[in-house]
Amino acid sequence: MLKVLLLSIGLVLVFEGLIYFLFAGKMFRYLEQISKIDPQIIKTISVFSVGIGVCLIYFTLRFYVE
């Protein structure tokens, strides 16, 4: 279980790092656009994303555990 957790965290860090590396010049423009969005909409999208992530982890561990 710890192996899966560490692998997952590592993959998140790799993908997040790649996004910042590839789009470093556009980050300020993206942040400016995000600052114009209502915080409640951002929270709603975040909760939805967390829910999908939790479901994905749960079903993966339930059906694909060796």
PDB file with one MODEL, atoms N, CA, C and O in Angstrom:
MODEL        1
ATOM      1  N   MET A   1       0.818  -1.193   0.000  1.00  0.00           N
ATOM      2  CA  MET A   1       0.000   0.000   0.000  1.00  0.00           C
ATOM      3  C   MET A   1       0.866   1.262   0.000  1.00  0.00           C
ATOM      4  O   MET A   1       0.561   2.225  -0.703  1.00  0.00           O
ATOM      5  N   LEU A   2       1.936   1.255   0.782  1.00  0.00           N
ATOM      6  CA  LEU A   2       2.842   2.400   0.819  1.00  0.00           C
ATOM      7  C   LEU A   2       3.501   2.605  -0.543  1.00  0.00           C
ATOM      8  O   LEU A   2       3.741   3.738  -0.961  1.00  0.00           O
ATOM      9  N   LYS A   3       3.788   1.514  -1.224  1.00  0.00           N
ATOM     10  CA  LYS A   3       4.393   1.589  -2.556  1.00  0.00           C
ATOM     11  C   LYS A   3       3.472   2.335  -3.520  1.00  0.00           C
ATOM     12  O   LYS A   3       3.928   3.186  -4.284  1.00  0.00           O
ATOM     13  N   VAL A   4       2.185   2.018  -3.484  1.00  0.00           N
ATOM     14  CA  VAL A   4       1.210   2.673  -4.357  1.00  0.00           C
ATOM     15  C   VAL A   4       1.082   4.152  -4.003  1.00  0.00           C
ATOM     16  O   VAL A   4       0.999   5.001  -4.890  1.00  0.00           O
ATOM     17  N   LEU A   5       1.066   4.456  -2.714  1.00  0.00           N
ATOM     18  CA  LEU A   5       0.954   5.844  -2.277  1.00  0.00           C
ATOM     19  C   LEU A   5       2.146   6.675  -2.741  1.00  0.00           C
ATOM     20  O   LEU A   5       1.975   7.772  -3.272  1.00  0.00           O
ATOM     21  N   LEU A   6       3.342   6.154  -2.543  1.00  0.00           N
ATOM     22  CA  LEU A   6       4.542   6.881  -2.959  1.00  0.00           C
ATOM     23  C   LEU A   6       4.615   7.022  -4.475  1.00  0.00           C
ATOM     24  O   LEU A   6       5.032   8.063  -4.982  1.00  0.00           O
ATOM     25  N   LEU A   7       4.214   5.989  -5.197  1.00  0.00           N
ATOM     26  CA  LEU A   7       4.184   6.060  -6.658  1.00  0.00           C
ATOM     27  C   LEU A   7       3.195   7.125  -7.124  1.00  0.00           C
ATOM     28  O   LEU A   7       3.487   7.892  -8.042  1.00  0.00           O
ATOM     29  N   SER A   8       2.041   7.170  -6.498  1.00  0.00           N
ATOM     30  CA  SER A   8       1.026   8.163  -6.863  1.00  0.00           C
ATOM     31  C   SER A   8       1.509   9.584  -6.609  1.00  0.00           C
ATOM     32  O   SER A   8       1.336  10.463  -7.454  1.00  0.00           O
ATOM     33  N   ILE A   9       2.107   9.807  -5.460  1.00  0.00           N
ATOM     34  CA  ILE A   9       2.630  11.142  -5.144  1.00  0.00           C
ATOM     35  C   ILE A   9       3.728  11.526  -6.129  1.00  0.00           C
ATOM     36  O   ILE A   9       3.784  12.667  -6.588  1.00  0.00           O
ATOM     37  N   GLY A  10       4.588  10.585  -6.450  1.00  0.00           N
ATOM     38  CA  GLY A  10       5.648  10.847  -7.421  1.00  0.00           C
ATOM     39  C   GLY A  10       5.105  11.219  -8.785  1.00  0.00           C
ATOM     40  O   GLY A  10       5.605  12.147  -9.421  1.00  0.00           O
ATOM     41  N   LEU A  11       4.084  10.506  -9.243  1.00  0.00           N
ATOM     42  CA  LEU A  11       3.488  10.815 -10.544  1.00  0.00           C
ATOM     43  C   LEU A  11       2.833  12.192 -10.550  1.00  0.00           C
ATOM     44  O   LEU A  11       2.945  12.927 -11.531  1.00  0.00           O
ATOM     45  N   VAL A  12       2.160  12.543  -9.476  1.00  0.00           N
ATOM     46  CA  VAL A  12       1.550  13.873  -9.384  1.00  0.00           C
ATOM     47  C   VAL A  12       2.620  14.953  -9.468  1.00  0.00           C
ATOM     48  O   VAL A  12       2.452  15.942 -10.182  1.00  0.00           O
ATOM     49  N   LEU A  13       3.712  14.770  -8.747  1.00  0.00           N
ATOM     50  CA  LEU A  13       4.792  15.760  -8.768  1.00  0.00           C
ATOM     51  C   LEU A  13       5.432  15.871 -10.147  1.00  0.00           C
ATOM     52  O   LEU A  13       5.769  16.971 -10.584  1.00  0.00           O
ATOM     53  N   VAL A  14       5.604  14.748 -10.836  1.00  0.00           N
ATOM     54  CA  VAL A  14       6.183  14.775 -12.186  1.00  0.00           C
ATOM     55  C   VAL A  14       5.276  15.540 -13.140  1.00  0.00           C
ATOM     56  O   VAL A  14       5.744  16.417 -13.865  1.00  0.00           O
ATOM     57  N   PHE A  15       3.987  15.220 -13.149  1.00  0.00           N
ATOM     58  CA  PHE A  15       3.074  15.893 -14.076  1.00  0.00           C
ATOM     59  C   PHE A  15       2.917  17.374 -13.739  1.00  0.00           C
ATOM     60  O   PHE A  15       2.865  18.216 -14.636  1.00  0.00           O
ATOM     61  N   GLU A  16       2.842  17.688 -12.457  1.00  0.00           N
ATOM     62  CA  GLU A  16       2.725  19.093 -12.070  1.00  0.00           C
ATOM     63  C   GLU A  16       3.989  19.862 -12.445  1.00  0.00           C
ATOM     64  O   GLU A  16       3.909  20.989 -12.933  1.00  0.00           O
ATOM     65  N   GLY A  17       5.134  19.266 -12.222  1.00  0.00           N
ATOM     66  CA  GLY A  17       6.392  19.908 -12.596  1.00  0.00           C
ATOM     67  C   GLY A  17       6.510  20.117 -14.094  1.00  0.00           C
ATOM     68  O   GLY A  17       7.017  21.145 -14.541  1.00  0.00           O
ATOM     69  N   LEU A  18       6.042  19.143 -14.876  1.00  0.00           N
ATOM     70  CA  LEU A  18       6.082  19.282 -16.334  1.00  0.00           C
ATOM     71  C   LEU A  18       5.199  20.428 -16.813  1.00  0.00           C
ATOM     72  O   LEU A  18       5.571  21.159 -17.731  1.00  0.00           O
ATOM     73  N   ILE A  19       4.050  20.586 -16.205  1.00  0.00           N
ATOM     74  CA  ILE A  19       3.152  21.674 -16.603  1.00  0.00           C
ATOM     75  C   ILE A  19       3.817  23.025 -16.364  1.00  0.00           C
ATOM     76  O   ILE A  19       3.792  23.895 -17.235  1.00  0.00           O
ATOM     77  N   TYR A  20       4.414  23.201 -15.185  1.00  0.00           N
ATOM     78  CA  TYR A  20       5.089  24.473 -14.894  1.00  0.00           C
ATOM     79  C   TYR A  20       6.311  24.673 -15.785  1.00  0.00           C
ATOM     80  O   TYR A  20       6.610  25.802 -16.176  1.00  0.00           O
ATOM     81  N   PHE A  21       7.017  23.600 -16.108  1.00  0.00           N
ATOM     82  CA  PHE A  21       8.198  23.705 -16.966  1.00  0.00           C
ATOM     83  C   PHE A  21       7.805  24.077 -18.391  1.00  0.00           C
ATOM     84  O   PHE A  21       8.417  24.958 -18.994  1.00  0.00           O
ATOM     85  N   LEU A  22       6.796  23.415 -18.926  1.00  0.00           N
ATOM     86  CA  LEU A  22       6.411  23.635 -20.319  1.00  0.00           C
ATOM     87  C   LEU A  22       5.686  24.960 -20.536  1.00  0.00           C
ATOM     88  O   LEU A  22       5.792  25.553 -21.609  1.00  0.00           O
ATOM     89  N   PHE A  23       4.956  25.429 -19.535  1.00  0.00           N
ATOM     90  CA  PHE A  23       4.151  26.638 -19.699  1.00  0.00           C
ATOM     91  C   PHE A  23       4.566  27.748 -18.738  1.00  0.00           C
ATOM     92  O   PHE A  23       3.723  28.524 -18.290  1.00  0.00           O
ATOM     93  N   ALA A  24       5.847  27.829 -18.421  1.00  0.00           N
ATOM     94  CA  ALA A  24       6.336  28.826 -17.456  1.00  0.00           C
ATOM     95  C   ALA A  24       6.037  30.251 -17.916  1.00  0.00           C
ATOM     96  O   ALA A  24       5.694  31.102 -17.095  1.00  0.00           O
ATOM     97  N   GLY A  25       6.159  30.520 -19.199  1.00  0.00           N
ATOM     98  CA  GLY A  25       5.925  31.869 -19.707  1.00  0.00           C
ATOM     99  C   GLY A  25       4.472  32.295 -19.644  1.00  0.00           C
ATOM    100  O   GLY A  25       4.179  33.489 -19.590  1.00  0.00           O
ATOM    101  N   LYS A  26       3.559  31.337 -19.651  1.00  0.00           N
ATOM    102  CA  LYS A  26       2.134  31.652 -19.660  1.00  0.00           C
ATOM    103  C   LYS A  26       1.500  31.599 -18.270  1.00  0.00           C
ATOM    104  O   LYS A  26       0.311  31.884 -18.128  1.00  0.00           O
ATOM    105  N   MET A  27       2.267  31.244 -17.256  1.00  0.00           N
ATOM    106  CA  MET A  27       1.714  31.069 -15.911  1.00  0.00           C
ATOM    107  C   MET A  27       1.077  32.346 -15.368  1.00  0.00           C
ATOM    108  O   MET A  27       0.000  32.286 -14.775  1.00  0.00           O
ATOM    109  N   PHE A  28       1.713  33.491 -15.557  1.00  0.00           N
ATOM    110  CA  PHE A  28       1.157  34.732 -15.016  1.00  0.00           C
ATOM    111  C   PHE A  28      -0.171  35.081 -15.682  1.00  0.00           C
ATOM    112  O   PHE A  28      -1.081  35.598 -15.035  1.00  0.00           O
ATOM    113  N   ARG A  29      -0.275  34.798 -16.967  1.00  0.00           N
ATOM    114  CA  ARG A  29      -1.535  35.054 -17.660  1.00  0.00           C
ATOM    115  C   ARG A  29      -2.634  34.128 -17.134  1.00  0.00           C
ATOM    116  O   ARG A  29      -3.772  34.555 -16.937  1.00  0.00           O
ATOM    117  N   TYR A  30      -2.286  32.856 -16.908  1.00  0.00           N
ATOM    118  CA  TYR A  30      -3.254  31.907 -16.354  1.00  0.00           C
ATOM    119  C   TYR A  30      -3.691  32.320 -14.951  1.00  0.00           C
ATOM    120  O   TYR A  30      -4.875  32.257 -14.619  1.00  0.00           O
ATOM    121  N   LEU A  31      -2.728  32.742 -14.131  1.00  0.00           N
ATOM    122  CA  LEU A  31      -3.065  33.170 -12.774  1.00  0.00           C
ATOM    123  C   LEU A  31      -3.960  34.406 -12.786  1.00  0.00           C
ATOM    124  O   LEU A  31      -4.849  34.545 -11.946  1.00  0.00           O
ATOM    125  N   GLU A  32      -3.724  35.290 -13.731  1.00  0.00           N
ATOM    126  CA  GLU A  32      -4.561  36.483 -13.847  1.00  0.00           C
ATOM    127  C   GLU A  32      -5.993  36.101 -14.205  1.00  0.00           C
ATOM    128  O   GLU A  32      -6.943  36.666 -13.663  1.00  0.00           O
ATOM    129  N   GLN A  33      -6.150  35.143 -15.119  1.00  0.00           N
ATOM    130  CA  GLN A  33      -7.487  34.690 -15.504  1.00  0.00           C
ATOM    131  C   GLN A  33      -8.180  33.972 -14.351  1.00  0.00           C
ATOM    132  O   GLN A  33      -9.377  34.155 -14.132  1.00  0.00           O
ATOM    133  N   ILE A  34      -7.431  33.157 -13.616  1.00  0.00           N
ATOM    134  CA  ILE A  34      -8.014  32.426 -12.498  1.00  0.00           C
ATOM    135  C   ILE A  34      -8.455  33.382 -11.390  1.00  0.00           C
ATOM    136  O   ILE A  34      -9.456  33.133 -10.719  1.00  0.00           O
ATOM    137  N   SER A  35      -7.716  34.467 -11.197  1.00  0.00           N
ATOM    138  CA  SER A  35      -8.073  35.409 -10.132  1.00  0.00           C
ATOM    139  C   SER A  35      -9.406  36.107 -10.406  1.00  0.00           C
ATOM    140  O   SER A  35     -10.005  36.668  -9.489  1.00  0.00           O
ATOM    141  N   LYS A  36      -9.872  36.080 -11.638  1.00  0.00           N
ATOM    142  CA  LYS A  36     -11.149  36.700 -11.991  1.00  0.00           C
ATOM    143  C   LYS A  36     -12.337  35.769 -11.752  1.00  0.00           C
ATOM    144  O   LYS A  36     -13.483  36.216 -11.788  1.00  0.00           O
ATOM    145  N   ILE A  37     -12.081  34.486 -11.509  1.00  0.00           N
ATOM    146  CA  ILE A  37     -13.153  33.509 -11.322  1.00  0.00           C
ATOM    147  C   ILE A  37     -13.641  33.560  -9.877  1.00  0.00           C
ATOM    148  O   ILE A  37     -12.855  33.743  -8.947  1.00  0.00           O
ATOM    149  N   ASP A  38     -14.943  33.396  -9.707  1.00  0.00           N
ATOM    150  CA  ASP A  38     -15.547  33.370  -8.374  1.00  0.00           C
ATOM    151  C   ASP A  38     -14.967  32.211  -7.554  1.00  0.00           C
ATOM    152  O   ASP A  38     -14.927  31.080  -8.039  1.00  0.00           O
ATOM    153  N   PRO A  39     -14.520  32.471  -6.329  1.00  0.00           N
ATOM    154  CA  PRO A  39     -13.925  31.411  -5.501  1.00  0.00           C
ATOM    155  C   PRO A  39     -14.852  30.216  -5.272  1.00  0.00           C
ATOM    156  O   PRO A  39     -14.375  29.090  -5.129  1.00  0.00           O
ATOM    157  N   GLN A  40     -16.160  30.443  -5.237  1.00  0.00           N
ATOM    158  CA  GLN A  40     -17.094  29.331  -5.030  1.00  0.00           C
ATOM    159  C   GLN A  40     -17.054  28.357  -6.205  1.00  0.00           C
ATOM    160  O   GLN A  40     -17.184  27.149  -6.008  1.00  0.00           O
ATOM    161  N   ILE A  41     -16.879  28.861  -7.411  1.00  0.00           N
ATOM    162  CA  ILE A  41     -16.771  27.995  -8.588  1.00  0.00           C
ATOM    163  C   ILE A  41     -15.493  27.171  -8.510  1.00  0.00           C
ATOM    164  O   ILE A  41     -15.497  25.983  -8.834  1.00  0.00           O
ATOM    165  N   ILE A  42     -14.411  27.791  -8.086  1.00  0.00           N
ATOM    166  CA  ILE A  42     -13.142  27.066  -7.945  1.00  0.00           C
ATOM    167  C   ILE A  42     -13.276  25.972  -6.893  1.00  0.00           C
ATOM    168  O   ILE A  42     -12.776  24.865  -7.091  1.00  0.00           O
ATOM    169  N   LYS A  43     -13.945  26.264  -5.776  1.00  0.00           N
ATOM    170  CA  LYS A  43     -14.152  25.256  -4.731  1.00  0.00           C
ATOM    171  C   LYS A  43     -15.015  24.104  -5.239  1.00  0.00           C
ATOM    172  O   LYS A  43     -14.740  22.944  -4.934  1.00  0.00           O
ATOM    173  N   THR A  44     -16.051  24.413  -6.006  1.00  0.00           N
ATOM    174  CA  THR A  44     -16.921  23.370  -6.545  1.00  0.00           C
ATOM    175  C   THR A  44     -16.151  22.452  -7.484  1.00  0.00           C
ATOM    176  O   THR A  44     -16.280  21.231  -7.403  1.00  0.00           O
ATOM    177  N   ILE A  45     -15.363  23.024  -8.360  1.00  0.00           N
ATOM    178  CA  ILE A  45     -14.553  22.224  -9.281  1.00  0.00           C
ATOM    179  C   ILE A  45     -13.546  21.383  -8.504  1.00  0.00           C
ATOM    180  O   ILE A  45     -13.303  20.228  -8.854  1.00  0.00           O
ATOM    181  N   SER A  46     -12.961  21.949  -7.457  1.00  0.00           N
ATOM    182  CA  SER A  46     -11.984  21.224  -6.642  1.00  0.00           C
ATOM    183  C   SER A  46     -12.620  20.033  -5.936  1.00  0.00           C
ATOM    184  O   SER A  46     -12.050  18.942  -5.925  1.00  0.00           O
ATOM    185  N   VAL A  47     -13.793  20.232  -5.349  1.00  0.00           N
ATOM    186  CA  VAL A  47     -14.482  19.135  -4.659  1.00  0.00           C
ATOM    187  C   VAL A  47     -14.838  18.032  -5.652  1.00  0.00           C
ATOM    188  O   VAL A  47     -14.694  16.850  -5.340  1.00  0.00           O
ATOM    189  N   PHE A  48     -15.297  18.403  -6.833  1.00  0.00           N
ATOM    190  CA  PHE A  48     -15.625  17.426  -7.870  1.00  0.00           C
ATOM    191  C   PHE A  48     -14.380  16.636  -8.272  1.00  0.00           C
ATOM    192  O   PHE A  48     -14.446  15.416  -8.427  1.00  0.00           O
ATOM    193  N   SER A  49     -13.258  17.311  -8.440  1.00  0.00           N
ATOM    194  CA  SER A  49     -12.006  16.644  -8.810  1.00  0.00           C
ATOM    195  C   SER A  49     -11.534  15.693  -7.715  1.00  0.00           C
ATOM    196  O   SER A  49     -11.084  14.583  -8.002  1.00  0.00           O
ATOM    197  N   VAL A  50     -11.636  16.124  -6.470  1.00  0.00           N
ATOM    198  CA  VAL A  50     -11.243  15.257  -5.352  1.00  0.00           C
ATOM    199  C   VAL A  50     -12.143  14.023  -5.314  1.00  0.00           C
ATOM    200  O   VAL A  50     -11.663  12.912  -5.087  1.00  0.00           O
ATOM    201  N   GLY A  51     -13.420  14.208  -5.530  1.00  0.00           N
ATOM    202  CA  GLY A  51     -14.352  13.077  -5.541  1.00  0.00           C
ATOM    203  C   GLY A  51     -14.018  12.066  -6.621  1.00  0.00           C
ATOM    204  O   GLY A  51     -14.032  10.861  -6.374  1.00  0.00           O
ATOM    205  N   ILE A  52     -13.719  12.547  -7.812  1.00  0.00           N
ATOM    206  CA  ILE A  52     -13.330  11.648  -8.899  1.00  0.00           C
ATOM    207  C   ILE A  52     -12.033  10.929  -8.551  1.00  0.00           C
ATOM    208  O   ILE A  52     -11.898   9.731  -8.800  1.00  0.00           O
ATOM    209  N   GLY A  53     -11.084  11.652  -7.981  1.00  0.00           N
ATOM    210  CA  GLY A  53      -9.813  11.041  -7.597  1.00  0.00           C
ATOM    211  C   GLY A  53      -9.984   9.963  -6.546  1.00  0.00           C
ATOM    212  O   GLY A  53      -9.378   8.896  -6.647  1.00  0.00           O
ATOM    213  N   VAL A  54     -10.803  10.230  -5.536  1.00  0.00           N
ATOM    214  CA  VAL A  54     -11.046   9.240  -4.483  1.00  0.00           C
ATOM    215  C   VAL A  54     -11.733   8.006  -5.059  1.00  0.00           C
ATOM    216  O   VAL A  54     -11.368   6.880  -4.721  1.00  0.00           O
ATOM    217  N   CYS A  55     -12.720   8.207  -5.921  1.00  0.00           N
ATOM    218  CA  CYS A  55     -13.400   7.066  -6.553  1.00  0.00           C
ATOM    219  C   CYS A  55     -12.431   6.256  -7.406  1.00  0.00           C
ATOM    220  O   CYS A  55     -12.461   5.025  -7.380  1.00  0.00           O
ATOM    221  N   LEU A  56     -11.589   6.927  -8.149  1.00  0.00           N
ATOM    222  CA  LEU A  56     -10.615   6.238  -8.993  1.00  0.00           C
ATOM    223  C   LEU A  56      -9.660   5.402  -8.148  1.00  0.00           C
ATOM    224  O   LEU A  56      -9.379   4.251  -8.480  1.00  0.00           O
ATOM    225  N   ILE A  57      -9.166   5.973  -7.068  1.00  0.00           N
ATOM    226  CA  ILE A  57      -8.262   5.234  -6.179  1.00  0.00           C
ATOM    227  C   ILE A  57      -8.992   4.058  -5.539  1.00  0.00           C
ATOM    228  O   ILE A  57      -8.451   2.954  -5.482  1.00  0.00           O
ATOM    229  N   TYR A  58     -10.203   4.279  -5.061  1.00  0.00           N
ATOM    230  CA  TYR A  58     -10.961   3.221  -4.395  1.00  0.00           C
ATOM    231  C   TYR A  58     -11.210   2.044  -5.333  1.00  0.00           C
ATOM    232  O   TYR A  58     -10.929   0.898  -4.983  1.00  0.00           O
ATOM    233  N   PHE A  59     -11.736   2.325  -6.523  1.00  0.00           N
ATOM    234  CA  PHE A  59     -12.059   1.231  -7.436  1.00  0.00           C
ATOM    235  C   PHE A  59     -10.812   0.551  -7.986  1.00  0.00           C
ATOM    236  O   PHE A  59     -10.826  -0.652  -8.247  1.00  0.00           O
ATOM    237  N   THR A  60      -9.749   1.301  -8.161  1.00  0.00           N
ATOM    238  CA  THR A  60      -8.498   0.685  -8.603  1.00  0.00           C
ATOM    239  C   THR A  60      -7.979  -0.278  -7.546  1.00  0.00           C
ATOM    240  O   THR A  60      -7.597  -1.403  -7.869  1.00  0.00           O
ATOM    241  N   LEU A  61      -7.961   0.146  -6.299  1.00  0.00           N
ATOM    242  CA  LEU A  61      -7.475  -0.730  -5.231  1.00  0.00           C
ATOM    243  C   LEU A  61      -8.426  -1.898  -4.984  1.00  0.00           C
ATOM    244  O   LEU A  61      -7.981  -2.990  -4.628  1.00  0.00           O
ATOM    245  N   ARG A  62      -9.707  -1.687  -5.166  1.00  0.00           N
ATOM    246  CA  ARG A  62     -10.677  -2.757  -4.922  1.00  0.00           C
ATOM    247  C   ARG A  62     -10.615  -3.845  -5.985  1.00  0.00           C
ATOM    248  O   ARG A  62     -10.690  -5.028  -5.654  1.00  0.00           O
ATOM    249  N   PHE A  63     -10.480  -3.471  -7.252  1.00  0.00           N
ATOM    250  CA  PHE A  63     -10.574  -4.448  -8.330  1.00  0.00           C
ATOM    251  C   PHE A  63      -9.233  -4.892  -8.897  1.00  0.00           C
ATOM    252  O   PHE A  63      -9.169  -5.924  -9.564  1.00  0.00           O
ATOM    253  N   TYR A  64      -8.163  -4.145  -8.652  1.00  0.00           N
ATOM    254  CA  TYR A  64      -6.879  -4.490  -9.260  1.00  0.00           C
ATOM    255  C   TYR A  64      -5.782  -4.793  -8.252  1.00  0.00           C
ATOM    256  O   TYR A  64      -4.607  -4.834  -8.618  1.00  0.00           O
ATOM    257  N   VAL A  65      -6.137  -5.005  -6.999  1.00  0.00           N
ATOM    258  CA  VAL A  65      -5.134  -5.363  -5.998  1.00  0.00           C
ATOM    259  C   VAL A  65      -4.730  -6.808  -6.219  1.00  0.00           C
ATOM    260  O   VAL A  65      -5.573  -7.677  -6.443  1.00  0.00           O
ATOM    261  N   GLU A  66      -3.444  -7.050  -6.153  1.00  0.00           N
ATOM    262  CA  GLU A  66      -2.926  -8.394  -6.419  1.00  0.00           C
ATOM    263  C   GLU A  66      -3.174  -9.323  -5.273  1.00  0.00           C
ATOM    264  O   GLU A  66      -2.799 -10.494  -5.336  1.00  0.00           O
TER     265      GLU A  66
ENDMDL
END
